[in-house]
């Protein structure tokens, strides 16, 4: 099953750019994910289990490195979407 996630990260500190960039860079390094980043969010797609595993690991790492942060996510069943994703 393919999963598509639209995710935004909001670190709750004054130096917020570096944690956002680091999170996106780590997602881009994973060859099992397709990523597309805009000014407001990143869209991640791939195999359901793989996407959830990577997100869990990278969200935890962000919390450990950054402290408080807010993740806003929308999860979509990629199997039910058109060929545009």
N, CA, C and O atoms as CSV, one atom per row, in Angstrom:
chain,resi,resn,atom,element,x,y,z
A,1,UNK,N,N,0.841,-1.176,0.000
A,1,UNK,CA,C,0.000,0.000,0.000
A,1,UNK,C,C,0.883,1.235,0.000
A,1,UNK,O,O,1.856,1.315,0.750
A,2,UNK,N,N,0.540,2.198,-0.845
A,2,UNK,CA,C,1.292,3.441,-0.916
A,2,UNK,C,C,0.668,4.470,0.025
A,2,UNK,O,O,-0.553,4.613,0.091
A,3,UNK,N,N,1.528,5.181,0.750
A,3,UNK,CA,C,1.095,6.229,1.664
A,3,UNK,C,C,1.677,7.558,1.208
A,3,UNK,O,O,2.839,7.637,0.813
A,4,UNK,N,N,0.859,8.596,1.268
A,4,UNK,CA,C,1.303,9.955,0.974
A,4,UNK,C,C,1.083,10.791,2.231
A,4,UNK,O,O,-0.009,10.787,2.800
A,5,UNK,N,N,2.120,11.506,2.662
A,5,UNK,CA,C,2.039,12.331,3.867
A,5,UNK,C,C,2.443,13.756,3.515
A,5,UNK,O,O,3.495,13.991,2.920
A,6,UNK,N,N,1.598,14.689,3.890
A,6,UNK,CA,C,1.903,16.119,3.772
A,6,UNK,C,C,2.260,16.569,5.182
A,6,UNK,O,O,1.398,16.587,6.061
A,7,UNK,N,N,3.521,16.933,5.410
A,7,UNK,CA,C,3.994,17.211,6.767
A,7,UNK,C,C,4.651,18.586,6.852
A,7,UNK,O,O,5.383,19.007,5.956
A,8,UNK,N,N,4.364,19.271,7.961
A,8,UNK,CA,C,4.997,20.558,8.270
A,8,UNK,C,C,5.593,20.462,9.667
A,8,UNK,O,O,5.000,19.862,10.564
A,9,UNK,N,N,6.754,21.049,9.844
A,9,UNK,CA,C,7.451,21.044,11.132
A,9,UNK,C,C,7.575,22.479,11.634
A,9,UNK,O,O,7.995,23.380,10.908
A,10,UNK,N,N,7.195,22.665,12.901
A,10,UNK,CA,C,7.287,23.975,13.544
A,10,UNK,C,C,8.063,23.831,14.856
A,10,UNK,O,O,7.457,23.585,15.899
A,11,UNK,N,N,9.405,23.980,14.824
A,11,UNK,CA,C,10.183,23.941,16.065
A,11,UNK,C,C,9.803,25.132,16.947
A,11,UNK,O,O,9.663,26.252,16.458
A,12,UNK,N,N,9.640,24.889,18.220
A,12,UNK,CA,C,9.216,25.952,19.138
A,12,UNK,C,C,10.425,26.598,19.815
A,12,UNK,O,O,10.569,26.574,21.037
A,13,UNK,N,N,11.285,27.176,18.979
A,13,UNK,CA,C,12.409,27.944,19.485
A,13,UNK,C,C,12.801,28.985,18.437
A,13,UNK,O,O,12.326,28.942,17.302
A,14,UNK,N,N,13.650,29.898,18.815
A,14,UNK,CA,C,14.018,31.007,17.928
A,14,UNK,C,C,14.829,30.555,16.719
A,14,UNK,O,O,14.736,31.160,15.651
A,15,UNK,N,N,15.609,29.513,16.874
A,15,UNK,CA,C,16.451,29.014,15.775
A,15,UNK,C,C,15.723,27.841,15.116
A,15,UNK,O,O,16.066,26.679,15.335
A,16,UNK,N,N,14.721,28.164,14.312
A,16,UNK,CA,C,13.845,27.129,13.760
A,16,UNK,C,C,14.246,26.639,12.367
A,16,UNK,O,O,13.838,25.548,11.969
A,17,UNK,N,N,15.023,27.403,11.626
A,17,UNK,CA,C,15.371,27.027,10.250
A,17,UNK,C,C,16.238,25.763,10.210
A,17,UNK,O,O,15.962,24.853,9.429
A,18,UNK,N,N,17.271,25.699,11.035
A,18,UNK,CA,C,18.207,24.569,10.999
A,18,UNK,C,C,17.509,23.224,11.271
A,18,UNK,O,O,17.767,22.264,10.544
A,19,UNK,N,N,16.632,23.113,12.293
A,19,UNK,CA,C,15.961,21.829,12.503
A,19,UNK,C,C,15.044,21.430,11.344
A,19,UNK,O,O,14.932,20.248,11.018
A,20,UNK,N,N,14.395,22.405,10.727
A,20,UNK,CA,C,13.523,22.103,9.584
A,20,UNK,C,C,14.369,21.595,8.423
A,20,UNK,O,O,14.036,20.584,7.804
A,21,UNK,N,N,15.450,22.288,8.130
A,21,UNK,CA,C,16.328,21.881,7.031
A,21,UNK,C,C,16.917,20.500,7.294
A,21,UNK,O,O,16.979,19.675,6.383
A,22,UNK,N,N,17.346,20.237,8.514
A,22,UNK,CA,C,17.930,18.933,8.849
A,22,UNK,C,C,16.905,17.809,8.680
A,22,UNK,O,O,17.232,16.744,8.156
A,23,UNK,N,N,15.682,18.041,9.116
A,23,UNK,CA,C,14.615,17.043,8.979
A,23,UNK,C,C,14.362,16.742,7.498
A,23,UNK,O,O,14.295,15.577,7.106
A,24,UNK,N,N,14.224,17.774,6.685
A,24,UNK,CA,C,13.979,17.585,5.249
A,24,UNK,C,C,15.166,16.890,4.581
A,24,UNK,O,O,14.976,16.001,3.751
A,25,UNK,N,N,16.378,17.287,4.935
A,25,UNK,CA,C,17.574,16.655,4.358
A,25,UNK,C,C,17.610,15.161,4.660
A,25,UNK,O,O,17.949,14.361,3.788
A,26,UNK,N,N,17.264,14.781,5.884
A,26,UNK,CA,C,17.264,13.359,6.239
A,26,UNK,C,C,16.205,12.601,5.450
A,26,UNK,O,O,16.449,11.473,5.022
A,27,UNK,N,N,15.034,13.198,5.251
A,27,UNK,CA,C,14.000,12.551,4.446
A,27,UNK,C,C,14.474,12.381,3.002
A,27,UNK,O,O,14.243,11.340,2.387
A,28,UNK,N,N,15.130,13.396,2.471
A,28,UNK,CA,C,15.615,13.336,1.084
A,28,UNK,C,C,16.693,12.284,0.883
A,28,UNK,O,O,16.858,11.776,-0.226
A,29,UNK,N,N,17.430,11.949,1.934
A,29,UNK,CA,C,18.493,10.944,1.833
A,29,UNK,C,C,17.949,9.526,1.710
A,29,UNK,O,O,18.657,8.636,1.240
A,30,UNK,N,N,16.713,9.302,2.120
A,30,UNK,CA,C,16.142,7.956,2.101
A,30,UNK,C,C,15.683,7.614,0.690
A,30,UNK,O,O,14.760,8.237,0.164
A,31,UNK,N,N,16.325,6.625,0.078
A,31,UNK,CA,C,16.008,6.265,-1.304
A,31,UNK,C,C,14.651,5.574,-1.446
A,31,UNK,O,O,14.152,5.432,-2.563
A,32,UNK,N,N,14.051,5.145,-0.348
A,32,UNK,CA,C,12.745,4.501,-0.398
A,32,UNK,C,C,11.588,5.485,-0.365
A,32,UNK,O,O,10.427,5.081,-0.425
A,33,UNK,N,N,11.898,6.782,-0.269
A,33,UNK,CA,C,10.865,7.814,-0.212
A,33,UNK,C,C,10.939,8.716,-1.430
A,33,UNK,O,O,12.019,8.981,-1.958
A,34,UNK,N,N,9.786,9.181,-1.865
A,34,UNK,CA,C,9.719,10.259,-2.846
A,34,UNK,C,C,9.330,11.504,-2.051
A,34,UNK,O,O,8.359,11.478,-1.295
A,35,UNK,N,N,10.085,12.596,-2.217
A,35,UNK,CA,C,9.781,13.810,-1.466
A,35,UNK,C,C,9.676,15.007,-2.398
A,35,UNK,O,O,10.334,15.081,-3.436
A,36,UNK,N,N,8.834,15.931,-1.994
A,36,UNK,CA,C,8.666,17.196,-2.708
A,36,UNK,C,C,8.421,18.269,-1.654
A,36,UNK,O,O,7.472,18.174,-0.875
A,37,UNK,N,N,9.268,19.281,-1.629
A,37,UNK,CA,C,9.177,20.309,-0.596
A,37,UNK,C,C,8.739,21.642,-1.188
A,37,UNK,O,O,9.239,22.078,-2.225
A,38,UNK,N,N,7.788,22.280,-0.498
A,38,UNK,CA,C,7.357,23.638,-0.858
A,38,UNK,C,C,7.693,24.549,0.320
A,38,UNK,O,O,8.340,24.116,1.274
A,39,UNK,N,N,7.264,25.789,0.258
A,39,UNK,CA,C,7.559,26.745,1.329
A,39,UNK,C,C,6.873,26.375,2.637
A,39,UNK,O,O,7.368,26.730,3.707
A,40,UNK,N,N,5.746,25.671,2.581
A,40,UNK,CA,C,4.967,25.406,3.787
A,40,UNK,C,C,5.005,23.962,4.271
A,40,UNK,O,O,4.745,23.705,5.446
A,41,UNK,N,N,5.325,23.012,3.390
A,41,UNK,CA,C,5.285,21.609,3.805
A,41,UNK,C,C,6.116,20.745,2.867
A,41,UNK,O,O,6.591,21.196,1.825
A,42,UNK,N,N,6.276,19.492,3.271
A,42,UNK,CA,C,6.951,18.494,2.455
A,42,UNK,C,C,5.985,17.344,2.239
A,42,UNK,O,O,5.325,16.890,3.174
A,43,UNK,N,N,5.906,16.879,1.006
A,43,UNK,CA,C,5.076,15.720,0.696
A,43,UNK,C,C,5.997,14.526,0.551
A,43,UNK,O,O,6.968,14.551,-0.206
A,44,UNK,N,N,5.671,13.479,1.294
A,44,UNK,CA,C,6.454,12.249,1.309
A,44,UNK,C,C,5.557,11.129,0.811
A,44,UNK,O,O,4.399,11.037,1.218
A,45,UNK,N,N,6.074,10.278,-0.064
A,45,UNK,CA,C,5.290,9.127,-0.490
A,45,UNK,C,C,6.193,7.914,-0.607
A,45,UNK,O,O,7.396,8.019,-0.845
A,46,UNK,N,N,5.568,6.757,-0.429
A,46,UNK,CA,C,6.288,5.494,-0.507
A,46,UNK,C,C,5.454,4.392,0.102
A,46,UNK,O,O,4.271,4.573,0.389
A,47,UNK,N,N,6.088,3.241,0.298
A,47,UNK,CA,C,5.419,2.114,0.920
A,47,UNK,C,C,4.981,2.484,2.343
A,47,UNK,O,O,5.751,3.072,3.103
A,48,UNK,N,N,3.743,2.134,2.693
A,48,UNK,CA,C,3.145,2.525,3.979
A,48,UNK,C,C,4.074,2.238,5.161
A,48,UNK,O,O,4.381,3.139,5.941
A,49,UNK,N,N,4.515,0.999,5.293
A,49,UNK,CA,C,5.345,0.624,6.449
A,49,UNK,C,C,6.656,1.395,6.484
A,49,UNK,O,O,7.120,1.805,7.548
A,50,UNK,N,N,7.244,1.587,5.315
A,50,UNK,CA,C,8.517,2.298,5.261
A,50,UNK,C,C,8.339,3.772,5.643
A,50,UNK,O,O,9.113,4.309,6.436
A,51,UNK,N,N,7.323,4.417,5.079
A,51,UNK,CA,C,7.066,5.829,5.391
A,51,UNK,C,C,6.831,6.004,6.885
A,51,UNK,O,O,7.403,6.907,7.496
A,52,UNK,N,N,6.002,5.159,7.482
A,52,UNK,CA,C,5.700,5.283,8.913
A,52,UNK,C,C,6.943,5.027,9.767
A,52,UNK,O,O,7.151,5.698,10.778
A,53,UNK,N,N,7.758,4.070,9.366
A,53,UNK,CA,C,8.988,3.779,10.101
A,53,UNK,C,C,9.950,4.965,10.060
A,53,UNK,O,O,10.491,5.368,11.090
A,54,UNK,N,N,10.160,5.519,8.872
A,54,UNK,CA,C,11.066,6.660,8.721
A,54,UNK,C,C,10.532,7.869,9.482
A,54,UNK,O,O,11.289,8.538,10.185
A,55,UNK,N,N,9.233,8.156,9.351
A,55,UNK,CA,C,8.666,9.304,10.065
A,55,UNK,C,C,8.817,9.154,11.573
A,55,UNK,O,O,9.192,10.106,12.257
A,56,UNK,N,N,8.529,7.975,12.090
A,56,UNK,CA,C,8.677,7.746,13.531
A,56,UNK,C,C,10.100,7.997,14.001
A,56,UNK,O,O,10.319,8.662,15.013
A,57,UNK,N,N,11.071,7.460,13.258
A,57,UNK,CA,C,12.482,7.625,13.621
A,57,UNK,C,C,12.908,9.086,13.528
A,57,UNK,O,O,13.564,9.601,14.433
A,58,UNK,N,N,12.536,9.755,12.438
A,58,UNK,CA,C,12.989,11.129,12.230
A,58,UNK,C,C,12.255,12.135,13.114
A,58,UNK,O,O,12.838,13.143,13.511
A,59,UNK,N,N,11.007,11.882,13.424
A,59,UNK,CA,C,10.295,12.757,14.363
A,59,UNK,C,C,10.917,12.646,15.747
A,59,UNK,O,O,11.128,13.657,16.416
A,60,UNK,N,N,11.213,11.421,16.182
A,60,UNK,CA,C,11.847,11.229,17.488
A,60,UNK,C,C,13.204,11.938,17.533
A,60,UNK,O,O,13.527,12.610,18.512
A,61,UNK,N,N,13.989,11.783,16.470
A,61,UNK,CA,C,15.302,12.443,16.426
A,61,UNK,C,C,15.146,13.958,16.514
A,61,UNK,O,O,15.913,14.623,17.210
A,62,UNK,N,N,14.155,14.504,15.809
A,62,UNK,CA,C,13.920,15.950,15.858
A,62,UNK,C,C,13.580,16.395,17.274
A,62,UNK,O,O,14.105,17.403,17.746
A,63,UNK,N,N,12.709,15.659,17.957
A,63,UNK,CA,C,12.383,16.009,19.344
A,63,UNK,C,C,13.618,15.949,20.238
A,63,UNK,O,O,13.821,16.828,21.077
A,64,UNK,N,N,14.442,14.920,20.064
A,64,UNK,CA,C,15.632,14.778,20.909
A,64,UNK,C,C,16.633,15.906,20.658
A,64,UNK,O,O,17.287,16.375,21.590
A,65,UNK,N,N,16.754,16.342,19.399
A,65,UNK,CA,C,17.730,17.377,19.065
A,65,UNK,C,C,17.208,18.792,19.277
A,65,UNK,O,O,17.981,19.703,19.571
A,66,UNK,N,N,15.894,18.979,19.129
A,66,UNK,CA,C,15.318,20.320,19.122
A,66,UNK,C,C,14.576,20.672,20.402
A,66,UNK,O,O,14.501,21.843,20.774
A,67,UNK,N,N,14.037,19.684,21.068
A,67,UNK,CA,C,13.163,19.953,22.209
A,67,UNK,C,C,11.729,19.967,21.723
A,67,UNK,O,O,11.289,19.033,21.052
A,68,UNK,N,N,11.006,21.001,22.052
A,68,UNK,CA,C,9.603,21.083,21.649
A,68,UNK,C,C,9.477,21.460,20.174
A,68,UNK,O,O,10.166,22.349,19.673
A,69,UNK,N,N,8.576,20.754,19.504
A,69,UNK,CA,C,8.283,21.040,18.098
A,69,UNK,C,C,6.886,20.517,17.806
A,69,UNK,O,O,6.404,19.595,18.463
A,70,UNK,N,N,6.248,21.111,16.821
A,70,UNK,CA,C,4.918,20.680,16.392
A,70,UNK,C,C,5.051,20.111,14.983
A,70,UNK,O,O,5.631,20.747,14.103
A,71,UNK,N,N,4.514,18.917,14.774
A,71,UNK,CA,C,4.397,18.331,13.444
A,71,UNK,C,C,2.922,18.349,13.068
A,71,UNK,O,O,2.077,17.885,13.833
A,72,UNK,N,N,2.615,18.881,11.901
A,72,UNK,CA,C,1.250,18.867,11.377
A,72,UNK,C,C,1.279,17.966,10.148
A,72,UNK,O,O,2.010,18.227,9.192
A,73,UNK,N,N,0.470,16.894,10.183
A,73,UNK,CA,C,0.508,15.898,9.115
A,73,UNK,C,C,-0.878,15.605,8.564
A,73,UNK,O,O,-1.876,15.624,9.285
A,74,UNK,N,N,-0.909,15.334,7.261
A,74,UNK,CA,C,-2.100,14.806,6.597
A,74,UNK,C,C,-1.671,13.509,5.936
A,74,UNK,O,O,-0.697,13.479,5.184
A,75,UNK,N,N,-2.402,12.435,6.218
A,75,UNK,CA,C,-2.071,11.120,5.681
A,75,UNK,C,C,-3.126,10.736,4.633
A,75,UNK,O,O,-4.328,10.810,4.890
A,76,UNK,N,N,-2.652,10.326,3.453
A,76,UNK,CA,C,-3.554,9.980,2.358
A,76,UNK,C,C,-3.207,8.586,1.838
A,76,UNK,O,O,-2.036,8.212,1.769
A,77,UNK,N,N,-4.222,7.836,1.480
A,77,UNK,CA,C,-4.029,6.534,0.867
A,77,UNK,C,C,-3.606,6.755,-0.577
A,77,UNK,O,O,-4.428,7.102,-1.425
A,78,UNK,N,N,-2.343,6.558,-0.850
A,78,UNK,CA,C,-1.809,6.796,-2.189
A,78,UNK,C,C,-2.357,5.854,-3.239
A,78,UNK,O,O,-2.350,6.177,-4.427
A,79,UNK,N,N,-2.834,4.690,-2.815
A,79,UNK,CA,C,-3.404,3.735,-3.767
A,79,UNK,C,C,-4.703,4.265,-4.383
A,79,UNK,O,O,-5.086,3.850,-5.477
A,80,UNK,N,N,-5.372,5.172,-3.690
A,80,UNK,CA,C,-6.665,5.697,-4.161
A,80,UNK,C,C,-6.534,7.036,-4.869
A,80,UNK,O,O,-7.535,7.665,-5.210
A,81,UNK,N,N,-5.286,7.474,-5.091
A,81,UNK,CA,C,-5.044,8.750,-5.768
A,81,UNK,C,C,-4.738,8.491,-7.226
A,81,UNK,O,O,-4.383,7.374,-7.602
A,82,UNK,N,N,-4.870,9.505,-8.042
A,82,UNK,CA,C,-4.552,9.394,-9.454
A,82,UNK,C,C,-3.072,9.207,-9.667
A,82,UNK,O,O,-2.320,9.133,-8.696
A,83,UNK,N,N,-2.639,9.130,-10.873
A,83,UNK,CA,C,-1.241,8.889,-11.202
A,83,UNK,C,C,-0.358,10.112,-10.975
A,83,UNK,O,O,0.846,10.050,-11.221
A,84,UNK,N,N,-0.938,11.235,-10.506
A,84,UNK,CA,C,-0.176,12.458,-10.303
A,84,UNK,C,C,0.674,12.475,-9.055
A,84,UNK,O,O,1.425,13.427,-8.842
A,85,UNK,N,N,0.580,11.443,-8.213
A,85,UNK,CA,C,1.368,11.435,-6.972
A,85,UNK,C,C,2.438,10.384,-7.042
A,85,UNK,O,O,3.207,10.222,-6.094
